[in-house]
């Protein structure tokens, strides 16, 4: 692996977004699916510098540092055969980072992410973790050896006055699945480290604001066990224990420690999840939440400086920040006044010495744009744009809607209608999210949705039962409902759009990846009168294959035995007849609509057997099946050229079956 020379750049690296296009359809397909030009700005603890990832002339992603006051920019880490991936500030002058290779599909990945540290001026570069699994060569002193490849960057901060970072080591069982996760403190200059003791089966850690591990979370059989200690000299003590599947009514997840040592936890099984403080000594939740988002599960983070919690990020129909700090509330209002067309998320220094914050501005129309804001002069300056070729004025609005399922349950969804349209009697793609136990849709710029809208299609994205983010009732209603009520929710959304006059009932296609691919195939089975065609990629096709594994005796699920033994029966089901009736592979002969089917040969989440077995079965009775195979791709398309190839095929497929050719 070759490190490129460090380069000093006198001008800021901002790119002015292109504005050559005149209509949505004139935006080239590749502009939607290119990798980001700029991403992930992070302000230093003192606020004097901002690090950001930036694509160079060769496309390789480099790590750059911008001086907040002068805007002078220096590239501090760049490789000719790898891309900077995750990173964070260790202290005011040093950063840790790992790498990936954006030019290699997942199936060809032979290296771990490694770990390096570098000073903000580009000096002091040191490799800390190997990228491969070879044994260290033994040359030199023990402390100069690299840690093995299964050592990963940990997100929790450490002591900002030291060069230490926290890393985790994944320990694997004989089956190849992760057994437990160890936590280490590693000096980024000397390479010396120590390992923290932990309870057996630990899979998660929570550290305090000084970087001391205070919470360890273990998963043992069907139990989640939370351990606590105040310091290293104390033994771990069990704080709480809950059933995993189904969850105990009193369960909680430890989230973070505040600057004063207060533990924050997330809980709310019988309603929408909220963030509470937790009294460790008395093992008691606070009477009222620190923040709740009625109708939505709290999904966000604490924002804090060295002394106090400043606010909380959250997501309802869109993302935002609730500031409890009066100064930051005023800063937010000032920034929003300058940038009224976007959602503006502020990132603050941990111990500010200068008056700067990072502003990430985005919307349904605007991919993220990154700026610096001076809170004293109230001025903004550009850092960079993530997708400069995208013109927001040519994108299409996304709005949250709600409709009733046939049993009366309210289903949230997002609807995007093409900018250059009447908004009525449109060809429509019902795009089903993966998971399925996630919040799958957000009020953000989405490349797939905006591409479809630019080609004239309305896009409906239902948050069907089983989705999370909208309270326990919607999530719980989806248990054991794969192919049943979960599927009905999707169909009911399409019929709602027809009844509203938005969608042309004779031009509707269902599409999705992973669980969304499964729902696409089951939609074609259950509702042949509704969907004229389907596009499914990386999709589950047989629930028994999902349950029992694939080419080996190992589980398909990365969480290992706990989900297989306890979670699968609760969330998906155990009745053999139901699993067969709701498996697309067993119902393939019923699908006669045109189908675009795609899979990656290196997919370990939904292995290729799902794709090939279904392709063979459905093709026996359906001549209108197009099969796309990317031999080295994993669970989705990692390479831009494959994304462009796939979506060009989708464009032609939709045009033929519900688009311009069938008007």
Buried (B, 14 or more C-beta within 10 A) or exposed (E): EEBBEBBEEEEBBBBEBBEEBEEBEEBEBBBBBBBBBBBBBBBBBBBBBBBBBBBBEEEBBBBBBBBBBEBEBBBBBBBEBBBBBBBBBBBBBBBBBBBBBBBBBBBBBEBBBBBBBBBBEBEBEBBBBBBEEEEEEEEEEEEEBBBBBBBBBBEBBBBBEBBBBBBBBBEEEEEEBBBBBBBBBBBBBEBEBEEBEBBEBBBBBBBBBBBBBBBBBBBBEBBBBBBBBEEEEEEBEEBBBBBBBBBBEEBBBBBBBBBEEBBBBBBBBEBBBBBBBBEBEEEEBBEEBBBBBEEBBBBBBBBBBEEEBBBBBBBBEBBBBBBBBEEBBEBBEBBBEBBEEBBBBBBBBBBBEBBBBBBBBBBBBBBBBBBBBBBEEEEBBBBBBBBBBBBBEBBBBBEBBEBEBEEEBEBBBBBBBBBEBEBEBBBBBBBBBBBBBBBBBBBBBBBBBBBBBBBBBBBBBBBBBBBBBBBBEBBBBBBBBBBBBBBBBBBBBBBBBBEEEBBBBEBBBBBBBBBBBBBBBBBBBBBEEBBBBBBBBBBBBBBEBBBEBBEEEBBBBEBBBBBBEBBBBBBBBEEEEBBBBBBBBBBBEBBEBBBBBBBBBBBBBBBBBBBBBBBEBBBEEBEBBBBBBBEBBBBBBBBBEBBBBBBEBBBBBBBBBBBEEBE
